[in-house]
């Protein structure tokens, strides 16, 4: 899991840095809402609804409590976004949202995963609607959409 997850995250970050402006460029970004969706027993999704096109910076933390972290640099938190969303899914336990001021201002969304042997993580940004989707798949399951 460690090698595959790290490869997916590094590949995604390289793609963003090569084709999109720096994430620190958008000072008016607002995280308007966070939603959860389950597409199958082996796939669950987290949707970040934003007011502009700015994909988050993403990294994974493993150990005994695996999680995926999405940082929205220079972003503000919408009025209706809570701090914790308890999911209790097969793959995703909860989603935590927090505001951080240092070293750069950001909104951090932490997706706490159920400890399993392996995950694959996919990201999609629906630019027209300003929705970022984080897709968590168990084991070798992949999203073919």
N, CA, C and O atoms as a GROMACS GRO file, in nm:
protein
  580
    1UNK      N    1   0.083  -0.119   0.000
    1UNK     CA    2   0.000   0.000   0.000
    1UNK      C    3   0.087   0.124   0.000
    1UNK      O    4   0.056   0.221  -0.070
    2UNK      N    5   0.194   0.124   0.078
    2UNK     CA    6   0.276   0.242   0.090
    2UNK      C    7   0.332   0.286  -0.044
    2UNK      O    8   0.324   0.404  -0.080
    3UNK      N    9   0.390   0.193  -0.117
    3UNK     CA   10   0.454   0.228  -0.243
    3UNK      C   11   0.351   0.274  -0.345
    3UNK      O   12   0.372   0.377  -0.410
    4UNK      N   13   0.241   0.201  -0.359
    4UNK     CA   14   0.140   0.238  -0.458
    4UNK      C   15   0.078   0.373  -0.425
    4UNK      O   16   0.064   0.458  -0.513
    5UNK      N   17   0.040   0.394  -0.298
    5UNK     CA   18  -0.024   0.518  -0.258
    5UNK      C   19   0.072   0.635  -0.278
    5UNK      O   20   0.031   0.739  -0.329
    6UNK      N   21   0.198   0.618  -0.240
    6UNK     CA   22   0.298   0.723  -0.257
    6UNK      C   23   0.315   0.755  -0.406
    6UNK      O   24   0.327   0.872  -0.442
    7UNK      N   25   0.317   0.654  -0.491
    7UNK     CA   26   0.333   0.674  -0.635
    7UNK      C   27   0.216   0.752  -0.692
    7UNK      O   28   0.236   0.844  -0.772
    8UNK      N   29   0.095   0.718  -0.652
    8UNK     CA   30  -0.023   0.789  -0.700
    8UNK      C   31  -0.019   0.935  -0.659
    8UNK      O   32  -0.045   1.023  -0.740
    9UNK      N   33   0.014   0.962  -0.534
    9UNK     CA   34   0.016   1.099  -0.484
    9UNK      C   35   0.127   1.179  -0.552
    9UNK      O   36   0.102   1.292  -0.595
   10UNK      N   37   0.246   1.124  -0.564
   10UNK     CA   38   0.356   1.195  -0.627
   10UNK      C   39   0.325   1.222  -0.774
   10UNK      O   40   0.351   1.332  -0.823
   11UNK      N   41   0.268   1.125  -0.845
   11UNK     CA   42   0.232   1.145  -0.985
   11UNK      C   43   0.129   1.256  -0.999
   11UNK      O   44   0.139   1.339  -1.090
   12UNK      N   45   0.032   1.260  -0.911
   12UNK     CA   46  -0.071   1.362  -0.914
   12UNK      C   47  -0.012   1.500  -0.889
   12UNK      O   48  -0.045   1.595  -0.960
   13UNK      N   49   0.075   1.512  -0.789
   13UNK     CA   50   0.136   1.642  -0.759
   13UNK      C   51   0.224   1.689  -0.874
   13UNK      O   52   0.225   1.808  -0.905
   14UNK      N   53   0.297   1.599  -0.938
   14UNK     CA   54   0.378   1.636  -1.052
   14UNK      C   55   0.290   1.688  -1.165
   14UNK      O   56   0.321   1.789  -1.228
   15UNK      N   57   0.178   1.619  -1.190
   15UNK     CA   58   0.085   1.660  -1.294
   15UNK      C   59   0.034   1.801  -1.266
   15UNK      O   60   0.030   1.885  -1.356
   16UNK      N   61  -0.006   1.827  -1.143
   16UNK     CA   62  -0.058   1.960  -1.109
   16UNK      C   63   0.048   2.068  -1.127
   16UNK      O   64   0.020   2.173  -1.184
   17UNK      N   65   0.169   2.042  -1.078
   17UNK     CA   66   0.273   2.144  -1.087
   17UNK      C   67   0.313   2.171  -1.231
   17UNK      O   68   0.356   2.282  -1.263
   18UNK      N   69   0.299   2.072  -1.319
   18UNK     CA   70   0.339   2.089  -1.458
   18UNK      C   71   0.233   2.163  -1.540
   18UNK      O   72   0.267   2.235  -1.633
   19UNK      N   73   0.106   2.146  -1.507
   19UNK     CA   74   0.000   2.197  -1.594
   19UNK      C   75  -0.089   2.305  -1.534
   19UNK      O   76  -0.167   2.368  -1.606
   20UNK      N   77  -0.080   2.328  -1.406
   20UNK     CA   78  -0.168   2.426  -1.343
   20UNK      C   79  -0.088   2.527  -1.264
   20UNK      O   80   0.022   2.497  -1.218
   21UNK      N   81  -0.142   2.648  -1.247
   21UNK     CA   82  -0.071   2.748  -1.170
   21UNK      C   83  -0.054   2.705  -1.025
   21UNK      O   84  -0.122   2.614  -0.978
   22UNK      N   85   0.035   2.770  -0.958
   22UNK     CA   86   0.063   2.739  -0.818
   22UNK      C   87  -0.064   2.749  -0.735
   22UNK      O   88  -0.146   2.838  -0.755
   23UNK      N   89  -0.078   2.656  -0.641
   23UNK     CA   90  -0.197   2.656  -0.555
   23UNK      C   91  -0.203   2.780  -0.468
   23UNK      O   92  -0.311   2.816  -0.422
   24UNK      N   93  -0.091   2.846  -0.446
   24UNK     CA   94  -0.093   2.964  -0.360
   24UNK      C   95  -0.146   3.086  -0.433
   24UNK      O   96  -0.159   3.192  -0.372
   25UNK      N   97  -0.176   3.073  -0.562
   25UNK     CA   98  -0.220   3.188  -0.639
   25UNK      C   99  -0.362   3.232  -0.604
   25UNK      O  100  -0.393   3.350  -0.622
   26UNK      N  101  -0.449   3.144  -0.555
   26UNK     CA  102  -0.588   3.179  -0.533
   26UNK      C  103  -0.617   3.221  -0.391
   26UNK      O  104  -0.640   3.135  -0.306
   27UNK      N  105  -0.617   3.350  -0.364
   27UNK     CA  106  -0.639   3.398  -0.229
   27UNK      C  107  -0.787   3.400  -0.193
   27UNK      O  108  -0.820   3.414  -0.075
   28UNK      N  109  -0.877   3.388  -0.289
   28UNK     CA  110  -1.019   3.398  -0.264
   28UNK      C  111  -1.090   3.263  -0.267
   28UNK      O  112  -1.212   3.257  -0.282
   29UNK      N  113  -1.015   3.154  -0.253
   29UNK     CA  114  -1.074   3.022  -0.257
   29UNK      C  115  -1.160   2.998  -0.132
   29UNK      O  116  -1.119   3.031  -0.021
   30UNK      N  117  -1.278   2.939  -0.152
   30UNK     CA  118  -1.367   2.907  -0.041
   30UNK      C  119  -1.410   2.760  -0.054
   30UNK      O  120  -1.456   2.717  -0.160
   31UNK      N  121  -1.394   2.686   0.054
   31UNK     CA  122  -1.447   2.550   0.063
   31UNK      C  123  -1.592   2.564   0.107
   31UNK      O  124  -1.620   2.593   0.223
   32UNK      N  125  -1.685   2.543   0.013
   32UNK     CA  126  -1.827   2.567   0.039
   32UNK      C  127  -1.896   2.450   0.106
   32UNK      O  128  -1.987   2.469   0.187
   33UNK      N  129  -1.853   2.326   0.073
   33UNK     CA  130  -1.919   2.209   0.130
   33UNK      C  131  -1.829   2.087   0.112
   33UNK      O  132  -1.742   2.084   0.024
   34UNK      N  133  -1.852   1.987   0.197
   34UNK     CA  134  -1.784   1.858   0.187
   34UNK      C  135  -1.891   1.751   0.195
   34UNK      O  136  -1.971   1.749   0.289
   35UNK      N  137  -1.893   1.660   0.096
   35UNK     CA  138  -1.992   1.553   0.092
   35UNK      C  139  -1.923   1.418   0.076
   35UNK      O  140  -1.811   1.409   0.025
   36UNK      N  141  -1.993   1.315   0.119
   36UNK     CA  142  -1.946   1.177   0.108
   36UNK      C  143  -2.037   1.101   0.013
   36UNK      O  144  -2.158   1.125   0.009
   37UNK      N  145  -1.980   1.009  -0.063
   37UNK     CA  146  -2.060   0.924  -0.149
   37UNK      C  147  -2.001   0.784  -0.156
   37UNK      O  148  -1.879   0.768  -0.156
   38UNK      N  149  -2.086   0.685  -0.162
   38UNK     CA  150  -2.041   0.546  -0.175
   38UNK      C  151  -2.089   0.493  -0.308
   38UNK      O  152  -2.209   0.489  -0.335
   39UNK      N  153  -1.994   0.452  -0.393
   39UNK     CA  154  -2.032   0.404  -0.526
   39UNK      C  155  -2.044   0.253  -0.530
   39UNK      O  156  -2.117   0.199  -0.613
   40UNK      N  157  -1.972   0.184  -0.442
   40UNK     CA  158  -1.981   0.038  -0.433
   40UNK      C  159  -1.920  -0.004  -0.300
   40UNK      O  160  -1.874   0.080  -0.223
   41UNK      N  161  -1.918  -0.134  -0.275
   41UNK     CA  162  -1.860  -0.184  -0.150
   41UNK      C  163  -1.711  -0.152  -0.142
   41UNK      O  164  -1.657  -0.136  -0.033
   42UNK      N  165  -1.645  -0.142  -0.258
   42UNK     CA  166  -1.501  -0.120  -0.261
   42UNK      C  167  -1.461   0.023  -0.297
   42UNK      O  168  -1.341   0.050  -0.312
   43UNK      N  169  -1.556   0.115  -0.312
   43UNK     CA  170  -1.525   0.252  -0.352
   43UNK      C  171  -1.609   0.352  -0.275
   43UNK      O  172  -1.732   0.342  -0.269
   44UNK      N  173  -1.541   0.448  -0.216
   44UNK     CA  174  -1.609   0.558  -0.148
   44UNK      C  175  -1.543   0.688  -0.192
   44UNK      O  176  -1.424   0.690  -0.226
   45UNK      N  177  -1.620   0.798  -0.191
   45UNK     CA  178  -1.570   0.924  -0.243
   45UNK      C  179  -1.596   1.038  -0.146
   45UNK      O  180  -1.694   1.038  -0.071
   46UNK      N  181  -1.505   1.134  -0.150
   46UNK     CA  182  -1.522   1.259  -0.078
   46UNK      C  183  -1.523   1.370  -0.182
   46UNK      O  184  -1.434   1.376  -0.267
   47UNK      N  185  -1.623   1.456  -0.176
   47UNK     CA  186  -1.636   1.567  -0.270
   47UNK      C  187  -1.613   1.698  -0.197
   47UNK      O  188  -1.676   1.726  -0.095
   48UNK      N  189  -1.521   1.779  -0.250
   48UNK     CA  190  -1.496   1.913  -0.197
   48UNK      C  191  -1.556   2.011  -0.296
   48UNK      O  192  -1.512   2.019  -0.412
   49UNK      N  193  -1.655   2.087  -0.252
   49UNK     CA  194  -1.720   2.187  -0.336
   49UNK      C  195  -1.651   2.321  -0.311
   49UNK      O  196  -1.651   2.372  -0.200
   50UNK      N  197  -1.594   2.375  -0.418
   50UNK     CA  198  -1.516   2.499  -0.408
   50UNK      C  199  -1.582   2.608  -0.492
   50UNK      O  200  -1.672   2.581  -0.570
   51UNK      N  201  -1.536   2.731  -0.475
   51UNK     CA  202  -1.588   2.842  -0.554
   51UNK      C  203  -1.500   2.874  -0.674
   51UNK      O  204  -1.534   2.961  -0.754
   52UNK      N  205  -1.386   2.804  -0.689
   52UNK     CA  206  -1.294   2.830  -0.799
   52UNK      C  207  -1.212   2.705  -0.827
   52UNK      O  208  -1.208   2.612  -0.746
   53UNK      N  209  -1.148   2.704  -0.941
   53UNK     CA  210  -1.063   2.591  -0.979
   53UNK      C  211  -0.928   2.605  -0.911
   53UNK      O  212  -0.845   2.689  -0.948
   54UNK      N  213  -0.906   2.521  -0.810
   54UNK     CA  214  -0.777   2.514  -0.742
   54UNK      C  215  -0.767   2.378  -0.674
   54UNK      O  216  -0.811   2.362  -0.560
   55UNK      N  217  -0.710   2.279  -0.743
   55UNK     CA  218  -0.695   2.148  -0.681
   55UNK      C  219  -0.610   2.155  -0.555
   55UNK      O  220  -0.514   2.232  -0.549
   56UNK      N  221  -0.644   2.076  -0.455
   56UNK     CA  222  -0.567   2.081  -0.330
   56UNK      C  223  -0.432   2.012  -0.343
   56UNK      O  224  -0.408   1.934  -0.435
   57UNK      N  225  -0.343   2.044  -0.250
   57UNK     CA  226  -0.219   1.969  -0.234
   57UNK      C  227  -0.255   1.846  -0.151
   57UNK      O  228  -0.324   1.857  -0.050
   58UNK      N  229  -0.207   1.730  -0.194
   58UNK     CA  230  -0.249   1.604  -0.132
   58UNK      C  231  -0.128   1.523  -0.089
   58UNK      O  232  -0.028   1.515  -0.160
   59UNK      N  233  -0.140   1.462   0.030
   59UNK     CA  234  -0.039   1.365   0.072
   59UNK      C  235  -0.106   1.262   0.162
   59UNK      O  236  -0.215   1.286   0.215
   60UNK      N  237  -0.040   1.150   0.178
   60UNK     CA  238  -0.095   1.040   0.259
   60UNK      C  239  -0.009   1.018   0.381
   60UNK      O  240   0.114   1.030   0.376
   61UNK      N  241  -0.074   0.984   0.491
   61UNK     CA  242  -0.007   0.944   0.614
   61UNK      C  243  -0.053   0.802   0.643
   61UNK      O  244  -0.172   0.772   0.639
   62UNK      N  245   0.042   0.715   0.672
   62UNK     CA  246   0.004   0.576   0.690
   62UNK      C  247   0.019   0.535   0.836
   62UNK      O  248  -0.044   0.597   0.922
   63UNK      N  249   0.096   0.438   0.866
   63UNK     CA  250   0.111   0.381   0.999
   63UNK      C  251  -0.017   0.306   1.038
   63UNK      O  252  -0.082   0.248   0.951
   64UNK      N  253  -0.052   0.306   1.168
   64UNK     CA  254  -0.169   0.230   1.212
   64UNK      C  255  -0.300   0.305   1.189
   64UNK      O  256  -0.407   0.245   1.198
   65UNK      N  257  -0.294   0.435   1.159
   65UNK     CA  258  -0.414   0.515   1.132
   65UNK      C  259  -0.397   0.582   0.996
   65UNK      O  260  -0.359   0.699   0.989
   66UNK      N  261  -0.426   0.510   0.887
   66UNK     CA  262  -0.406   0.569   0.754
   66UNK      C  263  -0.502   0.683   0.728
   66UNK      O  264  -0.618   0.681   0.770
   67UNK      N  265  -0.452   0.783   0.657
   67UNK     CA  266  -0.535   0.897   0.622
   67UNK      C  267  -0.478   0.968   0.500
   67UNK      O  268  -0.360   0.957   0.468
   68UNK      N  269  -0.565   1.041   0.434
   68UNK     CA  270  -0.527   1.123   0.319
   68UNK      C  271  -0.556   1.267   0.357
   68UNK      O  272  -0.663   1.298   0.409
   69UNK      N  273  -0.460   1.354   0.330
   69UNK     CA  274  -0.471   1.495   0.368
   69UNK      C  275  -0.479   1.579   0.242
   69UNK      O  276  -0.400   1.563   0.149
   70UNK      N  277  -0.577   1.669   0.238
   70UNK     CA  278  -0.595   1.763   0.127
   70UNK      C  279  -0.581   1.904   0.184
   70UNK      O  280  -0.661   1.946   0.268
   71UNK      N  281  -0.480   1.977   0.137
   71UNK     CA  282  -0.460   2.115   0.182
   71UNK      C  283  -0.505   2.212   0.074
   71UNK      O  284  -0.461   2.203  -0.041
   72UNK      N  285  -0.591   2.303   0.112
   72UNK     CA  286  -0.638   2.409   0.023
   72UNK      C  287  -0.568   2.537   0.068
   72UNK      O  288  -0.607   2.599   0.167
   73UNK      N  289  -0.465   2.576  -0.006
   73UNK     CA  290  -0.380   2.688   0.032
   73UNK      C  291  -0.455   2.820   0.012
   73UNK      O  292  -0.526   2.838  -0.087
   74UNK      N  293  -0.439   2.911   0.109
   74UNK     CA  294  -0.502   3.044   0.107
   74UNK      C  295  -0.653   3.035   0.089
   74UNK      O  296  -0.712   3.116   0.018
   75UNK      N  297  -0.714   2.939   0.152
   75UNK     CA  298  -0.859   2.918   0.138
   75UNK      C  299  -0.932   2.961   0.264
   75UNK      O  300  -0.874   2.969   0.373
   76UNK      N  301  -1.059   2.986   0.248
   76UNK     CA  302  -1.148   3.018   0.358
   76UNK      C  303  -1.248   2.905   0.373
   76UNK      O  304  -1.277   2.833   0.277
   77UNK      N  305  -1.302   2.891   0.492
   77UNK     CA  306  -1.401   2.789   0.520
   77UNK      C  307  -1.540   2.848   0.504
   77UNK      O  308  -1.570   2.953   0.561
   78UNK      N  309  -1.625   2.782   0.427
   78UNK     CA  310  -1.763   2.827   0.411
   78UNK      C  311  -1.839   2.821   0.543
   78UNK      O  312  -1.802   2.746   0.633
   79UNK      N  313  -1.945   2.899   0.552
   79UNK     CA  314  -2.021   2.910   0.677
   79UNK      C  315  -2.087   2.780   0.720
   79UNK      O  316  -2.107   2.758   0.839
   80UNK      N  317  -2.121   2.693   0.626
   80UNK     CA  318  -2.196   2.572   0.661
   80UNK      C  319  -2.110   2.447   0.672
   80UNK      O  320  -2.163   2.337   0.691
   81UNK      N  321  -1.978   2.461   0.661
   81UNK     CA  322  -1.891   2.344   0.668
   81UNK      C  323  -1.857   2.315   0.814
   81UNK      O  324  -1.808   2.401   0.886
   82UNK      N  325  -1.884   2.192   0.856
   82UNK     CA  326  -1.856   2.152   0.994
   82UNK      C  327  -1.711   2.110   1.011
   82UNK      O  328  -1.634   2.105   0.915
   83UNK      N  329  -1.674   2.080   1.135
   83UNK     CA  330  -1.537   2.040   1.165
   83UNK      C  331  -1.515   1.890   1.150
   83UNK      O  332  -1.406   1.846   1.112
   84UNK      N  333  -1.617   1.809   1.179
   84UNK     CA  334  -1.605   1.664   1.170
   84UNK      C  335  -1.731   1.607   1.107
   84UNK      O  336  -1.843   1.642   1.144
   85UNK      N  337  -1.710   1.518   1.010
   85UNK     CA  338  -1.821   1.447   0.948
   85UNK      C  339  -1.796   1.299   0.975
   85UNK      O  340  -1.705   1.240   0.916
   86UNK      N  341  -1.875   1.239   1.062
   86UNK     CA  342  -1.862   1.097   1.091
   86UNK      C  343  -1.924   1.019   0.976
   86UNK      O  344  -2.041   1.039   0.942
   87UNK      N  345  -1.846   0.929   0.916
   87UNK     CA  346  -1.893   0.854   0.801
   87UNK      C  347  -1.928   0.710   0.840
   87UNK      O  348  -2.039   0.664   0.815
   88UNK      N  349  -1.833   0.641   0.903
   88UNK     CA  350  -1.856   0.502   0.940
   88UNK      C  351  -1.869   0.410   0.820
   88UNK      O  352  -1.941   0.310   0.826
   89UNK      N  353  -1.800   0.443   0.712
   89UNK     CA  354  -1.807   0.362   0.591
   89UNK      C  355  -1.718   0.239   0.599
   89UNK      O  356  -1.650   0.216   0.699
   90UNK      N  357  -1.718   0.162   0.493
   90UNK     CA  358  -1.631   0.045   0.485
   90UNK      C  359  -1.485   0.085   0.470
   90UNK      O  360  -1.396   0.012   0.513
   91UNK      N  361  -1.461   0.201   0.408
   91UNK     CA  362  -1.325   0.248   0.381
   91UNK      C  363  -1.292   0.379   0.454
   91UNK      O  364  -1.180   0.396   0.503
   92UNK      N  365  -1.388   0.468   0.461
   92UNK     CA  366  -1.367   0.600   0.522
   92UNK      C  367  -1.439   0.606   0.656
   92UNK      O  368  -1.560   0.585   0.663
   93UNK      N  369  -1.363   0.636   0.763
   93UNK     CA  370  -1.421   0.647   0.897
   93UNK      C  371  -1.486   0.783   0.919
   93UNK      O  372  -1.601   0.793   0.960
   94UNK      N  373  -1.407   0.888   0.891
   94UNK     CA  374  -1.456   1.024   0.916
   94UNK      C  375  -1.378   1.121   0.830
   94UNK      O  376  -1.273   1.088   0.773
   95UNK      N  377  -1.432   1.242   0.820
   95UNK     CA  378  -1.365   1.351   0.750
   95UNK      C  379  -1.353   1.465   0.850
   95UNK      O  380  -1.452   1.507   0.911
   96UNK      N  381  -1.230   1.515   0.866
   96UNK     CA  382  -1.206   1.626   0.959
   96UNK      C  383  -1.161   1.749   0.880
   96UNK      O  384  -1.078   1.739   0.790
   97UNK      N  385  -1.217   1.863   0.916
   97UNK     CA  386  -1.185   1.987   0.846
   97UNK      C  387  -1.134   2.088   0.948
   97UNK      O  388  -1.196   2.109   1.052
   98UNK      N  389  -1.020   2.150   0.917
   98UNK     CA  390  -0.964   2.248   1.009
   98UNK      C  391  -0.898   2.363   0.936
   98UNK      O  392  -0.862   2.352   0.819
   99UNK      N  393  -0.884   2.473   1.008
   99UNK     CA  394  -0.820   2.593   0.954
   99UNK      C  395  -0.682   2.605   1.018
   99UNK      O  396  -0.669   2.598   1.141
  100UNK      N  397  -0.579   2.624   0.935
  100UNK     CA  398  -0.442   2.636   0.983
  100UNK      C  399  -0.383   2.768   0.934
  100UNK      O  400  -0.406   2.808   0.820
  101UNK      N  401  -0.308   2.834   1.021
  101UNK     CA  402  -0.250   2.964   0.985
  101UNK      C  403  -0.102   2.956   0.951
  101UNK      O  404  -0.050   3.046   0.885
  102UNK      N  405  -0.034   2.851   0.995
  102UNK     CA  406   0.111   2.848   0.979
  102UNK      C  407   0.156   2.716   0.918
  102UNK      O  408   0.095   2.614   0.950
  103UNK      N  409   0.255   2.709   0.833
  103UNK     CA  410   0.339   2.819   0.787
  103UNK      C  411   0.272   2.904   0.679
  103UNK      O  412   0.313   3.018   0.658
  104UNK      N  413   0.170   2.851   0.611
  104UNK     CA  414   0.088   2.931   0.520
  104UNK      C  415  -0.058   2.906   0.556
  104UNK      O  416  -0.093   2.797   0.600
  105UNK      N  417  -0.144   3.006   0.537
  105UNK     CA  418  -0.285   2.985   0.568
  105UNK      C  419  -0.346   2.881   0.475
  105UNK      O  420  -0.323   2.882   0.354
  106UNK      N  421  -0.425   2.790   0.534
  106UNK     CA  422  -0.486   2.684   0.455
  106UNK      C  423  -0.603   2.623   0.529
  106UNK      O  424  -0.614   2.633   0.652
  107UNK      N  425  -0.689   2.559   0.452
  107UNK     CA  426  -0.792   2.472   0.506
  107UNK      C  427  -0.741   2.331   0.482
  107UNK      O  428  -0.704   2.295   0.370
  108UNK      N  429  -0.740   2.250   0.587
  108UNK     CA  430  -0.694   2.111   0.576
  108UNK      C  431  -0.813   2.018   0.593
  108UNK      O  432  -0.888   2.027   0.691
  109UNK      N  433  -0.830   1.928   0.496
  109UNK     CA  434  -0.933   1.826   0.501
  109UNK      C  435  -0.860   1.692   0.517
  109UNK      O  436  -0.781   1.652   0.432
  110UNK      N  437  -0.889   1.624   0.628
  110UNK     CA  438  -0.825   1.495   0.657
  110UNK      C  439  -0.931   1.386   0.644
  110UNK      O  440  -1.035   1.390   0.709
  111UNK      N  441  -0.901   1.289   0.558
  111UNK     CA  442  -0.990   1.175   0.539
  111UNK      C  443  -0.930   1.057   0.613
  111UNK      O  444  -0.831   0.998   0.570
  112UNK      N  445  -0.991   1.022   0.727
  112UNK     CA  446  -0.944   0.909   0.808
  112UNK      C  447  -0.997   0.780   0.748
  112UNK      O  448  -1.118   0.763   0.730
  113UNK      N  449  -0.904   0.688   0.717
  113UNK     CA  450  -0.940   0.562   0.654
  113UNK      C  451  -0.947   0.449   0.756
  113UNK      O  452  -0.879   0.452   0.858
  114UNK      N  453  -1.029   0.350   0.728
  114UNK     CA  454  -1.034   0.228   0.808
  114UNK      C  455  -0.905   0.151   0.780
  114UNK      O  456  -0.871   0.130   0.663
  115UNK      N  457  -0.832   0.109   0.884
  115UNK     CA  458  -0.708   0.034   0.858
  115UNK      C  459  -0.735  -0.094   0.778
  115UNK      O  460  -0.811  -0.180   0.822
  116UNK      N  461  -0.674  -0.103   0.662
  116UNK     CA  462  -0.684  -0.220   0.574
  116UNK      C  463  -0.545  -0.243   0.516
  116UNK      O  464  -0.453  -0.164   0.539
  117UNK      N  465  -0.530  -0.351   0.443
  117UNK     CA  466  -0.399  -0.383   0.387
  117UNK      C  467  -0.358  -0.290   0.275
  117UNK      O  468  -0.243  -0.248   0.269
  118UNK      N  469  -0.450  -0.256   0.185
  118UNK     CA  470  -0.410  -0.169   0.075
  118UNK      C  471  -0.527  -0.086   0.024
  118UNK      O  472  -0.643  -0.128   0.028
  119UNK      N  473  -0.493   0.032  -0.024
  119UNK     CA  474  -0.588   0.124  -0.083
  119UNK      C  475  -0.528   0.175  -0.213
  119UNK      O  476  -0.406   0.175  -0.231
  120UNK      N  477  -0.613   0.218  -0.302
  120UNK     CA  478  -0.568   0.301  -0.412
  120UNK      C  479  -0.650   0.429  -0.402
  120UNK      O  480  -0.769   0.427  -0.372
  121UNK      N  481  -0.584   0.540  -0.428
  121UNK     CA  482  -0.646   0.671  -0.416
  121UNK      C  483  -0.642   0.737  -0.553
  121UNK      O  484  -0.538   0.742  -0.618
  122UNK      N  485  -0.756   0.787  -0.595
  122UNK     CA  486  -0.765   0.859  -0.722
  122UNK      C  487  -0.822   0.997  -0.694
  122UNK      O  488  -0.899   1.016  -0.600
  123UNK      N  489  -0.784   1.094  -0.779
  123UNK     CA  490  -0.836   1.229  -0.766
  123UNK      C  491  -0.890   1.275  -0.899
  123UNK      O  492  -0.835   1.244  -1.005
  124UNK      N  493  -0.999   1.349  -0.893
  124UNK     CA  494  -1.057   1.410  -1.013
  124UNK      C  495  -1.103   1.550  -0.976
  124UNK      O  496  -1.152   1.574  -0.865
  125UNK      N  497  -1.086   1.641  -1.069
  125UNK     CA  498  -1.138   1.776  -1.048
  125UNK      C  499  -1.232   1.807  -1.163
  125UNK      O  500  -1.193   1.808  -1.280
  126UNK      N  501  -1.357   1.833  -1.129
  126UNK     CA  502  -1.457   1.870  -1.227
  126UNK      C  503  -1.456   2.022  -1.236
  126UNK      O  504  -1.526   2.092  -1.164
  127UNK      N  505  -1.374   2.071  -1.329
  127UNK     CA  506  -1.342   2.213  -1.336
  127UNK      C  507  -1.466   2.299  -1.361
  127UNK      O  508  -1.478   2.408  -1.304
  128UNK      N  509  -1.556   2.252  -1.445
  128UNK     CA  510  -1.677   2.331  -1.476
  128UNK      C  511  -1.758   2.360  -1.350
  128UNK      O  512  -1.813   2.469  -1.335
  129UNK      N  513  -1.765   2.262  -1.259
  129UNK     CA  514  -1.846   2.276  -1.137
  129UNK      C  515  -1.762   2.308  -1.014
  129UNK      O  516  -1.818   2.328  -0.905
  130UNK      N  517  -1.628   2.314  -1.028
  130UNK     CA  518  -1.538   2.339  -0.915
  130UNK      C  519  -1.557   2.237  -0.803
  130UNK      O  520  -1.569   2.273  -0.686
  131UNK      N  521  -1.561   2.110  -0.842
  131UNK     CA  522  -1.575   2.001  -0.746
  131UNK      C  523  -1.452   1.912  -0.756
  131UNK      O  524  -1.418   1.862  -0.864
  132UNK      N  525  -1.388   1.892  -0.644
  132UNK     CA  526  -1.275   1.801  -0.636
  132UNK      C  527  -1.324   1.670  -0.575
  132UNK      O  528  -1.390   1.672  -0.471
  133UNK      N  529  -1.294   1.557  -0.638
  133UNK     CA  530  -1.336   1.426  -0.588
  133UNK      C  531  -1.213   1.345  -0.551
  133UNK      O  532  -1.121   1.329  -0.632
  134UNK      N  533  -1.213   1.294  -0.431
  134UNK     CA  534  -1.110   1.201  -0.384
  134UNK      C  535  -1.178   1.065  -0.378
  134UNK      O  536  -1.274   1.046  -0.302
  135UNK      N  537  -1.128   0.970  -0.457
  135UNK     CA  538  -1.190   0.838  -0.467
  135UNK      C  539  -1.101   0.737  -0.397
  135UNK      O  540  -0.984   0.721  -0.433
  136UNK      N  541  -1.155   0.669  -0.298
  136UNK     CA  542  -1.081   0.568  -0.222
  136UNK      C  543  -1.132   0.431  -0.263
  136UNK      O  544  -1.251   0.401  -0.253
  137UNK      N  545  -1.039   0.349  -0.310
  137UNK     CA  546  -1.072   0.213  -0.353
  137UNK      C  547  -0.997   0.114  -0.266
  137UNK      O  548  -0.882   0.137  -0.230
  138UNK      N  549  -1.062   0.004  -0.233
  138UNK     CA  550  -0.999  -0.099  -0.152
  138UNK      C  551  -0.921  -0.193  -0.241
  138UNK      O  552  -0.973  -0.240  -0.343
  139UNK      N  553  -0.797  -0.220  -0.205
  139UNK     CA  554  -0.714  -0.315  -0.279
  139UNK      C  555  -0.695  -0.274  -0.422
  139UNK      O  556  -0.660  -0.160  -0.449
  140UNK      N  557  -0.718  -0.367  -0.514
  140UNK     CA  558  -0.696  -0.342  -0.655
  140UNK      C  559  -0.815  -0.282  -0.727
  140UNK      O  560  -0.808  -0.261  -0.848
  141UNK      N  561  -0.925  -0.253  -0.655
  141UNK     CA  562  -1.043  -0.198  -0.722
  141UNK      C  563  -1.011  -0.060  -0.775
  141UNK      O  564  -0.948   0.020  -0.706
  142UNK      N  565  -1.054  -0.032  -0.896
  142UNK     CA  566  -1.026   0.097  -0.960
  142UNK      C  567  -1.154   0.153  -1.018
  142UNK      O  568  -1.246   0.080  -1.053
  143UNK      N  569  -1.157   0.285  -1.027
  143UNK     CA  570  -1.270   0.352  -1.088
  143UNK      C  571  -1.246   0.358  -1.239
  143UNK      O  572  -1.146   0.414  -1.282
  144UNK      N  573  -1.334   0.302  -1.316
  144UNK     CA  574  -1.316   0.296  -1.461
  144UNK      C  575  -1.399   0.400  -1.534
  144UNK      O  576  -1.424   0.385  -1.654
  145UNK      N  577  -1.443   0.504  -1.467
  145UNK     CA  578  -1.523   0.610  -1.532
  145UNK      C  579  -1.435   0.711  -1.599
  145UNK      O  580  -1.485   0.806  -1.658
   0.00000   0.00000   0.00000
